[in-house]
Amino acid sequence: MIRALVTGCRGQVGSELLRALEGRAEVLARDRASLDLGDPQAIRRVVRDERPQLIVNAGAYTAVDKAETEPEAARAVNATAPGVLAEEAKRVGALLVHFSTDYVFDGTKATPYVETDPTNPVSAYGRTKLEGEEAIRAAGCDHLILRTSWVYGAHGKNFLLTMLRLAATHPEIRVVDDQRGAPTSSRQIAEGVVDLLLGSARGRPVAESDLGRLRDASGLYHFTASGVASWFEFAQAIFAERATQPGQAFTAPRVVAITTREYPTPARRPANSVLSNEKLVATFGARLPDWRAGLRETLSALA
Ligand SMILES: NC(=O)c1ccc[n+]([C@@H]2O[C@H](COP(=O)([O-])OP(=O)(O)OC[C@H]3O[C@@H](n4cnc5c(N)ncnc54)[C@H](OP(=O)(O)O)[C@@H]3O)[C@@H](O)[C@H]2O)c1
């Protein structure tokens, strides 16, 4: 069994990764308390001591609005840390799997973004995530940078849980309808990583030869659930799906479509966050399932 270091292991994606890798790898799980990504020396020490064959960096500074006022804190975790992880991955010969974001784009393109499209982040968070991508490439380790979008799950801070909480007290909820993207569940991401590692051989542990295939395919990939929605459409789907669940009665609130202009936030968000997954499909013959399937699965897990 390979040794896999997972950082940020209590986050939405990190916690699902622990679950998905169980029995498939010897997982060295590190949360903020056991590996502070703001501390480069701590990162170097852990990688040199543990000598993992796979490093999955699920830790990140994800408070998009707060990053506008504390960009240096965001940069330490989103840009400096991935660069240090990549240098250390190169040193010990590990494959680094790292997550990036749709927010590296400005959202002005009319069609789905591909990996070769020029980046132009419009937020501090997006800028620091882009710097993280660049730092990994500069370090030159074997790596997969997986850009995902609109992540939600059964725990953590996310749109799904916010909508369900608001629904309990608000008969009407106003939701932005002019930003489009692919809501992607943390479980879809974790299971998607296992698919990349094992393909159809999911019943066995990950071997060094599996990592070898991915090393050969080193690079940047868009990695989002299939399908597209606006936040308004996502909210409608959440309540429609929740209403069909057996158990406690649920009264869906009225969802009112509003514009981004009517919902000002400290950080700007791209209007078009849709990422094309065609490179992923062409390289690995795999794509993540539709976002509605991820929503159903997550609501079932919550029930
Ligand atoms: N969330 C989204 O909508 C979204 C969209 C596109 C891409 N992504 C990317 O997907 C990846 C996973 O995101 P996620 O949704 O799972 O985020 P998340 O739930 O916020 O998890 C991030 C984890 O990183 C940890 N962390 C933050 N600062 C740290 C530090 N200094 N040292 C160690 N750990 C630290 C957090 O710990 P604490 O809980 O203690 O802060 C948290 O457990 C990230 O790379 C993110 O940029 C996310």
The ligand as an ORCA input file, in Angstrom:
! r2SCAN-3c Opt
* xyz 0 1
  N     -14.980     25.645     -1.374
  C     -15.116     25.948     -2.661
  O     -16.172     26.387     -3.129
  C     -13.973     25.702     -3.616
  C     -14.134     26.044     -4.974
  C     -13.084     25.802     -5.856
  C     -11.905     25.251     -5.388
  N     -11.776     24.947     -4.070
  C     -10.506     24.393     -3.611
  O     -10.732     23.059     -3.191
  C      -9.828     22.726     -2.142
  C     -10.583     22.165     -0.960
  O     -11.480     23.161     -0.468
  P     -12.598     22.863      0.603
  O     -13.888     23.306      0.032
  O     -12.464     21.489      1.132
  O     -12.166     23.919      1.710
  P     -12.419     23.912      3.265
  O     -13.613     23.084      3.616
  O     -12.368     25.348      3.690
  O     -11.151     23.134      3.823
  C      -9.893     23.695      3.812
  C      -9.142     23.109      4.968
  O      -7.862     23.739      5.009
  C      -7.572     24.017      6.350
  N      -6.622     25.099      6.523
  C      -6.792     26.428      6.383
  N      -5.678     27.080      6.721
  C      -4.770     26.138      7.106
  C      -3.450     26.174      7.580
  N      -2.806     27.335      7.765
  N      -2.833     25.013      7.861
  C      -3.467     23.828      7.712
  N      -4.724     23.728      7.278
  C      -5.375     24.875      6.971
  C      -8.890     24.390      6.971
  O      -8.795     24.251      8.354
  P      -9.725     25.153      9.324
  O     -11.087     24.563      9.216
  O      -9.074     24.989     10.638
  O      -9.665     26.544      8.781
  C      -9.804     23.366      6.332
  O      -9.856     22.172      7.080
  C      -9.057     24.012     -1.838
  O      -7.838     23.988     -2.532
  C      -9.936     25.096     -2.405
  O      -9.183     26.252     -2.763
  C     -12.782     25.143     -3.184
*
